[in-house]
Amino acid sequence: MSYKTRNSKVFKVVMTGLLFAVIIVLQTFGSSVKVGGTSFSFVLLPIVVGSLTLGPYIGAFLGLTFGVMTVLA
């Protein structure tokens, strides 16, 4: 395994873990901003960023995490 391949895999694992933690924290504390009668939630932002930068499988995993957290809440 070359250095670049190993480094790329480590990067994906670390970024997935960070985004996973951000989703759990945002979902737990319910960070939403109310503007007038509308509220905006930032929970989907890590899922979108993860799927765009790390690929569809990681995005699906992060979406599954969001779904499980929604069911548990």
Secondary structure, DSSP 4 states (H G I P E B T S, - for coil): --HHHHHHHHHHHHHHHHHHHHHHHHHHHT-EEEETTEEEE-THHHHHHHHHHH-HHHHHHHHHHHHHHHHH-
